[in-house]
Amino acid sequence: MVFEPLLRRLAERGHNVTVASFFPMDNPPENYEQISFLGLAELRLESLDLEIFERTNLLPKIPIIGNVAKALSALPSLAKSALDVCERVVKHQELIQALKNKYDAVITENFNSDCMLGLLHAYEVDAPVISILSGTPMPWTAQRIGADDNPAHVPVILSDLTSRMSFTERLENTLINILSKYLFYHEIQTKERSFIEKRLGKIPHPHELSKNMSLILLNSFHALNGVKPSVPGMVEVGGIHLATDRKPLPTFIEKFVNGSEHGVIVFSFGSHIKTKTLPKYKEEIFLRALSKTKQRVIWKFEESDEEGTLIGNILRVNWIPQYELLNHDNVVAFICHGGLLGMTEAVSSGKPMLVLPFFGDQFTNAEAASEAGIARVVSYNDLSEETFTNALNEVLSAQTRETAKRLSKIWKDRESSPLDTAVFWTERVIRWGKAAPLHSTSRDLPFYQLALLDVAAAIIVATILFITAICYILVTILRVISKSSKEKMH
């Protein structure tokens, strides 16, 4: 959903586009060649069973250590996914054949794998490399373009922190930053290199290859995700997937929405979570709390009737046209899980949110929206009718709704649309390549130089030598004075 609009627009502008993807495009342009990765890995749509969040949490309860362990707990599954796909992709004949062609630029995803960077080098693809993210920067993103990810004020995507941190939170954020990079280097990049070298011969370490990045397109925007240090080659295109040609709502949904005197609340846990696996007692919490609101509620809930299942003021439906629905004037709030695409749609539509994050970047997305004043966050593990109702009342307050409307205007106030911005910078890289670098030279510095540890060491040594010299001079002077005094006495 994030990448396809850019790829389609590039094809429409006359570029010959070759796309290797798990999600082949419907009705592609004529100059759009597709290589399907379907079958190489499970797509996991509506597959996450919420029962797993009911199990006893085995992570340590020790302050800082427990939070760090929780943040890093996602990395083993990300590593397994990356390695499973890489092992298959290096043997994918259609992709291998495509890599033997010449290209003006190569766009790769920057998430949990650098397998493609290794393959590009192995097949000598001489073209500038552009990375695009479906979310905010991963812990290993900023260093590729020479941007600053100082953990003193830049929360790691795996955490639940904001830019304003206490000492213990800065310590926690620093540990997550360092350890996640270490694990990515050793558990993903190094092993992907091994897969490629077994088949194609020696290649540089993917960490070194990642420093050849020409441009990084981020699916974020500072109005929602917070201000972070950047460089010209790190471009925010948050909202790139938002359609300008919105379709009409299904008749039964339109009728339900228009018929509510006090507005409608949209409730969805996205495309990854299987909402019907919600434990019965938590489903009852939602039903009791929502049944007491003046508003009607549309709840995305699998296996409902064709035109929804009506329970009092709550209509449960299999699928919702989410962005179109959020843009409806009668929709007043959005209950969600903290997925960035849905939150982006809510911000663009000017709707406040109640967020119940479950995993991954959902915690940091939720905290960013809370810091922006457009969301209230409720812990799923600590969910009760009281906590949910209190948070919902805050979300529905005039102040929060007004803040959401104002943020929507700020979100849209840009020099050009997110898609036009992405197209411009992509074509700029094609025009100029490495002749017009967009990165800072900090990406080439080792850590001790970037952190000025060598400079600090030199200053400390110089200071110690200076103090030592002063002390030596003073002691010498005192000895001379003492000796002179003794001679006078005699």
C-alpha positions in Angstrom: 0.0 0.0 0.0 2.9 2.4 0.7 5.1 1.5 -2.2 2.7 0.8 -5.0 1.5 4.4 -5.7 5.2 5.5 -6.2 5.9 2.6 -8.5 2.7 3.1 -10.5 3.4 6.9 -10.9 6.9 6.3 -12.1 5.6 3.9 -14.7 2.9 6.4 -15.7 5.7 9.0 -16.2 7.4 6.8 -18.8 9.9 4.9 -16.7 10.2 1.1 -17.4 9.6 -0.3 -14.0 10.5 -3.9 -12.9 9.0 -4.9 -9.5 9.8 -7.9 -7.4 7.1 -8.1 -4.7 4.9 -10.3 -2.6 1.9 -8.2 -3.7 1.6 -8.1 -7.5 -0.3 -5.0 -8.8 -3.7 -5.4 -10.3 -4.0 -3.8 -13.8 -0.4 -2.5 -14.0 0.7 -0.1 -16.8 2.2 -1.6 -19.9 5.8 -0.7 -19.0 5.5 -2.3 -15.6 7.1 -5.8 -15.4 6.3 -7.9 -12.3 8.3 -10.6 -10.6 6.1 -12.4 -8.1 7.4 -13.5 -4.7 4.1 -15.1 -3.8 4.7 -18.4 -2.0 8.2 -17.5 -0.7 6.7 -16.6 2.7 3.4 -16.4 4.5 1.6 -13.1 4.0 0.0 -13.3 7.4 -3.1 -11.2 6.7 -5.6 -11.4 9.6 -3.5 -14.1 11.1 -2.4 -12.9 14.5 -4.2 -14.7 17.3 -4.9 -12.3 20.2 -4.8 -15.2 22.7 -1.0 -15.0 22.6 -1.3 -11.7 24.6 -3.2 -13.5 27.4 -0.3 -15.8 28.2 1.9 -15.2 31.2 4.6 -12.6 30.3 7.9 -14.3 30.9 10.0 -11.2 30.3 11.8 -10.0 33.5 10.0 -7.4 35.6 13.3 -5.7 36.5 13.1 -2.0 35.6 15.0 -1.0 32.4 16.1 -4.6 31.7 12.5 -5.8 31.3 11.6 -2.9 29.0 14.8 -3.5 26.9 14.0 -7.2 26.7 10.4 -6.4 25.6 11.6 -4.0 22.9 14.2 -6.5 21.5 11.8 -9.5 21.7 10.5 -8.7 18.1 14.0 -9.2 16.6 14.2 -13.0 16.6 11.0 -13.3 14.5 12.2 -10.4 12.2 15.6 -12.3 11.8 13.9 -15.6 11.0 11.6 -14.0 8.4 14.6 -12.2 6.8 16.7 -15.3 6.6 13.9 -17.5 5.3 13.1 -15.1 2.5 16.8 -14.4 1.6 17.6 -18.1 1.4 14.8 -18.5 -1.2 15.3 -15.2 -3.0 19.0 -16.0 -3.9 17.7 -18.9 -5.9 14.8 -17.1 -7.6 15.6 -17.5 -11.3 13.2 -14.7 -12.5 14.8 -12.2 -10.1 18.3 -13.3 -11.0 17.6 -12.8 -14.7 16.2 -9.3 -14.0 19.3 -8.4 -12.0 21.4 -8.9 -15.1 19.7 -5.9 -16.8 20.8 -2.2 -16.5 18.8 0.2 -14.4 18.8 3.9 -13.7 18.0 3.3 -10.0 17.0 0.5 -7.7 14.4 0.9 -4.9 14.7 -1.5 -2.0 12.7 -1.8 1.2 14.5 -0.9 4.4 13.1 -3.1 7.1 14.5 -6.3 8.4 16.8 -7.4 5.6 19.7 -6.3 3.4 19.7 -9.4 1.2 18.9 -7.3 -1.9 22.0 -5.1 -1.3 24.1 -8.2 -1.4 22.5 -9.5 -4.6 22.9 -6.1 -6.3 26.6 -6.2 -5.6 27.0 -9.8 -6.6 25.3 -9.2 -9.9 27.2 -5.9 -10.4 24.1 -3.7 -10.7 25.6 -0.3 -11.1 22.8 2.1 -10.2 22.1 4.4 -7.3 20.1 2.7 -4.5 17.0 4.3 -2.9 15.4 2.9 0.2 11.8 3.2 1.2 10.2 2.4 4.5 6.6 1.6 5.3 7.1 3.1 8.7 9.4 5.3 10.7 13.2 4.7 10.7 14.5 1.3 11.9 17.4 1.4 14.4 19.8 0.8 11.5 18.3 3.3 9.1 19.8 6.7 10.0 23.5 5.7 9.9 23.1 4.7 6.2 22.6 8.3 5.1 24.6 9.9 7.9 21.6 11.2 9.9 21.7 11.5 13.7 19.8 9.0 15.8 21.1 10.2 19.2 19.2 8.1 21.7 19.1 11.0 24.1 16.1 12.4 22.2 15.4 10.0 19.3 13.3 7.1 20.5 14.0 3.8 18.9 11.0 2.4 16.9 11.0 -0.7 19.1 10.4 1.3 22.3 7.4 3.0 23.8 9.2 6.2 24.5 8.8 9.8 23.4 11.4 12.4 22.6 11.3 13.7 26.1 13.0 11.1 28.3 14.1 10.8 31.9 17.5 9.5 32.8 16.4 5.9 33.1 14.5 6.2 29.8 17.5 7.6 28.1 19.5 4.7 29.4 16.9 2.2 28.3 16.7 3.9 24.8 20.5 3.8 24.5 20.6 0.1 25.3 17.9 -0.7 22.8 19.6 1.4 20.1 23.0 -0.3 20.6 21.7 -3.9 21.1 19.3 -3.8 18.2 22.1 -2.7 15.8 24.4 -5.3 17.2 21.8 -8.1 16.7 20.9 -6.8 13.2 24.6 -6.9 12.2 25.3 -10.4 13.6 22.0 -12.2 13.3 20.7 -10.9 10.0 23.3 -9.1 7.9 26.2 -11.5 8.6 24.0 -14.6 8.0 22.5 -13.1 4.8 26.0 -12.5 3.5 26.7 -16.2 4.2 23.7 -17.3 2.1 24.8 -15.1 -0.8 28.5 -16.1 -0.7 27.7 -19.8 -0.7 26.0 -19.3 -4.1 27.7 -16.3 -5.7 31.1 -15.8 -4.1 32.6 -13.2 -1.8 30.8 -9.9 -1.3 31.5 -7.0 1.2 29.6 -7.1 4.5 26.0 -5.8 4.0 26.7 -3.2 6.7 29.4 -1.7 4.3 27.1 -2.0 1.3 24.3 -0.1 3.2 26.6 3.0 3.3 26.1 3.4 -0.5 22.5 4.5 -0.1 21.6 7.6 -2.2 18.2 8.4 -0.8 15.8 7.1 2.0 12.1 7.8 1.7 10.3 7.6 5.1 6.6 6.9 5.5 6.5 9.5 8.3 5.8 13.2 8.8 7.0 15.2 11.8 3.6 16.6 12.6 2.6 13.1 13.8 5.9 11.2 14.3 7.9 14.0 15.9 10.9 16.1 14.7 14.1 14.2 14.2 17.6 15.2 13.0 17.8 14.7 9.2 19.9 15.2 6.1 18.8 16.1 2.5 18.8 12.4 1.5 16.3 11.5 4.2 12.9 12.6 2.9 9.5 12.3 4.7 6.7 11.1 2.4 4.2 10.1 5.1 0.7 9.7 3.6 2.1 8.6 0.2 -0.5 5.8 0.1 -3.5 8.0 0.6 -5.8 8.0 -2.4 -7.0 11.2 -3.9 -9.9 9.5 -5.7 -11.9 8.2 -2.8 -14.7 5.8 -3.6 -18.3 6.0 -2.3 -19.1 4.1 0.9 -21.2 0.9 0.6 -24.9 1.7 0.9 -25.5 0.0 4.2 -22.5 1.7 5.8 -23.5 5.1 4.4 -27.0 4.7 5.8 -25.7 3.6 9.2 -23.3 6.6 9.4 -25.7 9.2 8.2 -28.4 8.0 10.6 -26.4 8.8 13.7 -27.3 12.0 15.4 -24.2 12.1 17.6 -21.6 10.8 15.1 -19.8 7.5 14.5 -16.7 5.9 16.0 -14.6 3.7 13.7 -13.0 0.6 15.5 -10.4 -1.5 13.7 -7.3 -3.5 14.6 -6.1 -3.5 11.0 -5.3 -6.2 8.5 -2.8 -8.3 10.6 -4.8 -9.0 13.7 -7.6 -11.5 13.7 -10.1 -9.6 15.8 -12.4 -12.6 16.2 -9.7 -14.3 18.4 -10.3 -11.6 21.0 -10.9 -13.3 24.4 -14.6 -13.3 25.3 -14.1 -11.3 28.5 -12.3 -8.5 26.6 -14.8 -8.5 23.8 -17.4 -8.0 26.6 -15.4 -5.0 27.9 -15.5 -3.4 24.5 -19.2 -4.2 24.0 -20.3 -2.8 27.4 -18.2 0.4 27.1 -19.2 1.1 23.5 -22.9 0.4 24.1 -23.0 3.3 26.6 -21.8 5.9 24.1 -24.1 8.3 22.4 -22.3 7.6 19.1 -22.8 4.7 16.8 -19.8 2.3 16.3 -18.5 0.5 13.2 -16.3 -2.3 14.3 -14.2 -4.3 11.8 -14.8 -7.9 13.0 -14.3 -10.9 10.9 -17.1 -13.4 10.0 -19.9 -10.9 10.4 -23.0 -11.0 8.1 -22.6 -9.6 4.6 -24.1 -6.3 5.5 -22.8 -6.4 9.1 -24.1 -7.7 12.4 -25.9 -5.1 14.5 -25.6 -5.3 18.3 -27.4 -2.2 19.7 -25.5 0.8 18.5 -22.6 -1.3 17.2 -22.4 -2.5 13.6 -19.7 -5.3 13.2 -18.5 -5.7 9.6 -16.0 -8.0 7.9 -14.3 -5.1 6.0 -14.4 -1.4 6.1 -13.3 1.2 3.5 -11.2 2.8 6.2 -9.9 6.0 4.7 -13.2 6.9 3.0 -15.0 6.2 6.3 -12.5 8.3 8.4 -13.0 11.2 6.0 -16.8 11.2 6.5 -18.0 14.3 8.3 -20.1 12.2 10.7 -17.1 10.1 12.0 -15.8 11.6 15.2 -13.1 9.2 16.5 -11.0 6.2 15.6 -10.2 3.2 17.9 -7.1 1.4 16.6 -4.0 -0.7 17.4 -1.3 1.9 16.4 -0.5 0.7 12.9 1.1 3.6 11.1 -1.1 3.4 7.9 -4.3 3.6 9.9 -3.0 6.4 12.1 -1.8 8.3 9.1 -5.3 8.1 7.6 -6.8 9.3 10.9 -4.4 12.3 11.1 -5.1 13.2 7.5 -8.8 13.0 8.2 -8.6 15.1 11.4 -9.9 12.4 13.7 -8.7 11.8 17.3 -7.7 8.3 18.3 -7.9 5.8 21.2 -4.9 3.5 20.7 -4.4 0.0 22.1 -0.9 -1.1 20.8 0.1 -4.7 20.7 3.6 -5.1 19.2 6.4 -3.7 17.0 6.2 0.0 16.1 2.7 0.4 17.5 3.9 1.5 20.9 6.1 4.3 19.6 3.4 5.3 17.1 0.9 5.5 19.9 3.2 7.6 22.1 4.0 10.0 19.3 0.3 10.6 18.7 -0.3 11.1 22.4 2.6 13.6 22.5 1.0 15.4 19.6 -2.2 15.7 21.6 -4.5 13.7 19.3 -4.6 10.3 21.0 -5.0 8.5 24.3 -3.2 5.2 24.9 -4.7 2.3 26.8 -2.6 -0.8 27.6 -4.3 -4.0 26.2 -2.9 -6.0 29.1 -4.4 -3.6 31.6 -7.7 -3.1 29.7 -10.8 -2.6 31.8 -14.2 -1.0 31.1 -13.2 2.0 33.3 -9.8 2.6 31.6 -11.3 2.2 28.1 -14.3 4.5 28.9 -12.2 7.2 30.5 -9.8 7.3 27.6 -12.7 7.3 25.0 -14.3 10.2 26.8 -11.0 12.2 26.6 -10.7 11.3 22.9 -14.3 12.6 22.3 -13.7 15.8 24.2 -14.0 19.1 22.3 -10.3 19.9 23.0 -8.9 16.6 21.6 -11.2 16.8 18.5 -10.1 20.4 17.9 -6.4 19.5 18.2 -6.9 16.6 15.7 -8.5 19.0 13.2 -5.7 21.5 13.6 -3.0 18.8 13.2 -4.7 17.6 10.0 -4.2 21.1 8.5 -0.6 21.1 9.6 -0.2 17.6 8.1 -1.4 18.7 4.7 0.5 22.0 4.7 3.5 21.0 2.5 5.3 22.2 -0.6 4.0 19.3 -2.6 2.0 16.1 -2.0 3.8 13.1 -0.5 3.6 11.2 -3.8 4.9 14.1 -5.8 7.7 14.6 -3.3 8.8 10.9 -3.6 8.7 11.1 -7.4 10.7 14.3 -7.5 13.5 12.9 -5.3 13.6 9.6 -7.0 14.0 11.2 -10.4 16.5 13.6 -9.0 18.7 10.7 -7.9 18.2 9.2 -11.4 19.3 12.5 -13.0 22.4 13.1 -10.9 23.3 9.9 -9.1 26.4 10.1 -6.9 27.4 13.5 -8.5 25.0 15.2 -6.1 25.4 13.4 -2.8 22.6 13.8 -0.2 24.2 12.0 2.7 26.5 13.4 5.4 30.0 12.2 5.8 29.2 11.0 9.3 28.2 7.7 7.9 31.8 7.0 7.1 33.1 7.7 10.6 33.7 4.9 13.1 31.8 5.2 16.3 34.7 6.6 18.4 35.2 9.5 15.9 31.4 10.2 15.6 31.1 10.3 19.4 34.3 12.4 19.6 35.7 9.9 22.0 39.2 10.4 20.6 38.8 14.2 20.9 37.5 13.8 24.5 40.4 11.5 25.3 42.9 14.1 23.8 41.3 16.9 25.9 41.3 14.9 29.1 45.0 13.9 28.5 45.9 17.5 27.7 44.0 18.7 30.8 45.8 16.2 33.0 49.2 17.1 31.6 48.4 20.8 32.0 47.3 20.3 35.6 50.3 18.1 36.2 52.6 20.8 34.8 51.0 23.5 36.9 51.3 21.4 40.0 55.0 20.6 39.2 55.7 24.3 38.6 54.0 25.3 41.9 55.8 22.6 43.8 59.1 23.7 42.3 58.4 27.3 43.2 57.4 26.4 46.8 60.7 24.4 47.1 62.7 27.3 45.9 60.9 29.7 48.3 61.4 27.2 51.1 65.1 26.8 50.3 65.6 30.5 50.1 63.9 31.1 53.4 66.1 28.5 55.2 69.2 30.1 53.7 68.2 33.5 55.0 67.6 32.1 58.5 71.1 30.7 58.6 
